[in-house]
Amino acid sequence: MSSAATQLGDREQSLRWGRRQALVVFLAAAIIGGLVMLGLEWRHARVFDSPVGDRVSLRGKVGSTALIGVVYSPSQGPRHTITLQSATPRVSTAPDGATVELLVCHDGGVGAARGRLEQYCSSVEPVAGTPFDVGGRSNDQIVVQIHSEQRGKVVVNGVELSYTSGWQHGTEITGLNAVATFR
């Protein structure tokens, strides 16, 4: 065999080895990429899975407090507890000085009411760090408490809610649109 034929054989063998290496690298990258995507999906919870929805309105006198249930515990799935990290009302309209606060109502229910939240719930807590039961027949809900000393309308377009469920973390924009008119 000539040296040219030997060089050609070496080159073909080198190309085959290079193709094999490229295939192995490609398959390893695809497997690692798939595992990363799967891990991200498992890590991020989606408990409420509902966009901002229906509108609830309430009228009240200037100086009164409006209470509107905006996030209800989803009934699907087995009952379990998540931990609320934060909730931010998405206020689009409000008169100067109006206060908008989100609170957790345990074992109670507020559609739309006036007065003190404690009269409608077995216990009331701030959102941050609060356990919140979901699934099954839970009666936990997040209520927006609105107070205004001036005439006008307060519009809350849902809630940005962050929570943990075991080792999963989730942030969702969910809840009802709440409108409180003060006259």
Secondary structure as GFF3:
##gff-version 3
##sequence-region A 1 183
A	DSSP	alpha_helix	3	43	.	.	.	ID=ss1
A	DSSP	beta_strand	55	60	.	.	.	ID=ss2
A	DSSP	beta_strand	65	72	.	.	.	ID=ss3
A	DSSP	beta_strand	80	93	.	.	.	ID=ss4
A	DSSP	beta_strand	99	106	.	.	.	ID=ss5
A	DSSP	beta_strand	112	114	.	.	.	ID=ss6
A	DSSP	three_ten_helix	117	119	.	.	.	ID=ss7
A	DSSP	beta_strand	123	126	.	.	.	ID=ss8
A	DSSP	beta_strand	131	134	.	.	.	ID=ss9
A	DSSP	beta_strand	141	147	.	.	.	ID=ss10
A	DSSP	beta_strand	152	165	.	.	.	ID=ss11
A	DSSP	beta_strand	168	182	.	.	.	ID=ss12
###
